[in-house]
C-alpha cells in the first residue's frame, strides 16, 4: 500500500507543478498583467502614431509644381500663391521669346537665382523652386512691361 501512496503523491505533485506552470504562463503573457506591472506585453506590436501637430504634419506635405503660361495677355496667371518649397514652371505659349526673371529689370536682384538666364522659345519652359517666404515680383526680361508675382507662404 505504501507504493500506491507514493504514486498518488507523485501524480498530485506533478499536477500541482503543471497547474502552477500553466497559471504562471497565462498570467505573465496576459496584457492585463503587464498593464498592472507597468511593463509592456512582449507579444503586442507597437502601434505607430501619426503626428497631429501643425509643425509635424506640415513636414509631411509634398512640394507641388505650379504652372504659369506666357501668352499674348502676358503671364497667366499673373499672381500665384504657393507654399515654401514649391516650384513654378513658366511655359512659353507665345510665338515670341520670353525670359522670366526676378525684379527689378534689368538686374534681377530681388530674388537672386530667380532668372532663366536666357530667352525661351515657343514651348520651352523654365522652373524655379522658391525657398524664401514673401512676395516676389518678376517680369519678362525681353518685355519688361509683362509682369507677375509669386507669393510664397509657410
Backbone torsions as a table, in degrees:
resi	resn	phi	psi	omega
1	UNK	NA	-31.7	178.4
2	UNK	-60.9	-35.1	179.5
3	UNK	-66.1	-40.2	179.3
4	UNK	-66.3	-39.0	179.7
5	UNK	-65.3	-38.5	177.8
6	UNK	-62.7	-42.4	179.3
7	UNK	-65.4	-40.1	178.5
8	UNK	-64.8	-42.1	179.3
9	UNK	-63.9	-41.4	179.4
10	UNK	-64.5	-43.8	179.9
11	UNK	-63.8	-41.6	178.7
12	UNK	-63.8	-43.1	178.8
13	UNK	-62.0	-42.9	179.1
14	UNK	-62.5	-44.7	179.5
15	UNK	-63.4	-40.9	179.2
16	UNK	-65.1	-45.5	179.5
17	UNK	-63.4	-43.6	178.9
18	UNK	-63.3	-42.3	178.7
19	UNK	-62.5	-42.7	177.5
20	UNK	-63.9	-41.1	179.8
21	UNK	-64.0	-45.1	179.1
22	UNK	-63.2	-45.3	179.3
23	UNK	-61.2	-43.4	-178.7
24	UNK	-64.1	-42.9	179.3
25	UNK	-63.4	-46.0	-179.5
26	UNK	-64.6	-42.0	-178.5
27	UNK	-68.8	-42.3	-177.3
28	UNK	-73.3	-27.0	-179.4
29	UNK	-91.4	-8.3	-177.0
30	UNK	-74.1	130.7	176.0
31	UNK	-59.4	-32.9	179.9
32	UNK	-63.3	-38.9	-179.1
33	UNK	-68.3	-34.1	-180.0
34	UNK	-74.0	-30.7	176.4
35	UNK	-66.0	-39.9	-179.3
36	UNK	-68.6	-35.1	-176.8
37	UNK	-87.7	-8.2	178.7
38	UNK	86.7	2.5	179.2
39	UNK	-87.4	-173.4	175.7
40	UNK	-120.4	139.9	-178.4
41	UNK	-62.6	139.3	-176.4
42	UNK	-77.6	-22.3	-177.5
43	UNK	-100.1	-6.4	-178.8
44	UNK	-91.4	118.7	-179.5
45	UNK	-69.2	151.7	177.5
46	UNK	-67.1	139.8	178.6
47	UNK	-92.3	122.2	-179.9
48	UNK	-67.3	144.9	177.4
49	UNK	-105.0	145.6	178.9
50	UNK	-104.3	123.3	-178.7
51	UNK	-62.4	137.9	-179.3
52	UNK	-119.7	-6.5	-179.9
53	UNK	-73.7	149.5	-179.4
54	UNK	-57.1	-37.6	-178.8
55	UNK	-65.8	-46.9	-178.1
56	UNK	-67.1	-41.8	-176.7
57	UNK	-72.4	-29.8	179.6
58	UNK	-68.4	-26.0	178.7
59	UNK	-73.5	-12.5	179.3
60	UNK	-88.2	-8.6	-178.9
61	UNK	-69.3	138.4	179.1
62	UNK	-91.7	129.8	178.2
63	UNK	-57.7	145.7	-178.7
64	UNK	-111.3	161.5	173.9
65	UNK	-115.4	128.7	-179.6
66	UNK	-109.9	153.9	-177.9
67	UNK	-119.8	134.6	171.6
68	UNK	-123.8	127.3	179.8
69	UNK	-99.7	147.5	172.2
70	UNK	-102.8	116.6	-177.8
71	UNK	-125.3	-174.5	177.2
72	UNK	-62.8	-18.1	177.5
73	UNK	-89.4	-2.5	-175.7
74	UNK	102.0	-150.1	-179.8
75	UNK	-79.1	129.6	-179.7
76	UNK	-130.2	116.6	-4.1
77	UNK	-75.1	154.6	-179.4
78	UNK	-78.3	-24.2	178.5
79	UNK	-126.5	128.1	180.0
80	UNK	-127.1	136.2	173.9
81	UNK	-113.8	125.9	-176.1
82	UNK	-133.9	175.3	174.6
83	UNK	-97.6	153.6	175.7
84	UNK	-55.7	131.8	-178.7
85	UNK	96.7	-11.8	177.0
86	UNK	-76.0	162.4	-179.0
87	UNK	-118.2	141.7	172.0
88	UNK	-112.4	133.1	175.9
89	UNK	-114.4	122.6	176.7
90	UNK	-93.6	133.8	-179.9
91	UNK	-120.7	127.0	177.8
92	UNK	-83.5	108.7	178.5
93	UNK	-102.0	5.9	-175.3
94	UNK	-106.0	164.1	-179.3
95	UNK	-86.7	2.7	176.2
96	UNK	-110.2	164.6	178.4
97	UNK	-73.3	150.6	174.5
98	UNK	-136.8	144.7	-177.8
99	UNK	-135.8	87.7	178.9
100	UNK	-65.7	132.0	179.8
101	UNK	-156.8	152.8	177.9
102	UNK	-61.6	147.8	172.3
103	UNK	-66.9	166.3	-12.8
104	UNK	-83.5	159.9	175.8
105	UNK	-79.5	132.7	5.8
106	UNK	-103.8	8.8	-170.9
107	UNK	-86.1	-26.4	177.0
108	UNK	59.7	44.0	-173.0
109	UNK	-104.8	-4.8	-179.3
110	UNK	-62.7	-41.3	176.9
111	UNK	-131.7	88.6	-177.7
112	UNK	-53.3	136.0	-179.2
113	UNK	97.7	-25.4	179.1
114	UNK	-82.7	86.5	-176.0
115	UNK	-165.9	120.4	179.5
116	UNK	-64.2	-20.4	177.6
117	UNK	68.0	2.2	176.4
118	UNK	-165.5	161.7	177.6
119	UNK	-79.0	138.8	-179.7
120	UNK	-98.7	131.8	176.6
121	UNK	-79.5	171.5	178.2
122	UNK	-52.0	128.7	178.5
123	UNK	88.0	-14.8	179.3
124	UNK	-77.9	159.3	-178.5
125	UNK	-129.7	160.1	172.1
126	UNK	-139.3	132.8	-179.7
127	UNK	-120.8	144.4	177.2
128	UNK	-142.4	133.7	177.7
129	UNK	-98.0	126.9	-176.5
130	UNK	-95.3	119.4	179.0
131	UNK	-117.1	11.9	177.4
132	UNK	-122.1	132.6	178.9
133	UNK	-77.3	139.5	178.5
134	UNK	147.8	-176.4	175.2
135	UNK	-109.6	124.0	-172.2
136	UNK	-118.0	115.4	176.2
137	UNK	-79.5	147.4	176.5
138	UNK	-144.8	170.1	-177.9
139	UNK	-151.4	172.8	172.0
140	UNK	-91.4	115.7	-176.9
141	UNK	-61.9	-27.1	179.1
142	UNK	-85.6	-12.4	178.4
143	UNK	-151.9	82.7	-171.0
144	UNK	-63.6	-9.0	175.8
145	UNK	-74.2	-22.8	178.0
146	UNK	-82.3	116.1	-173.6
147	UNK	-130.0	163.6	175.1
148	UNK	-160.7	173.1	176.4
149	UNK	-136.8	148.3	171.9
150	UNK	-122.1	119.5	176.4
151	UNK	-101.6	123.7	-177.1
152	UNK	-109.1	121.4	-179.6
153	UNK	-108.3	162.1	-180.0
154	UNK	-64.2	NA	NA
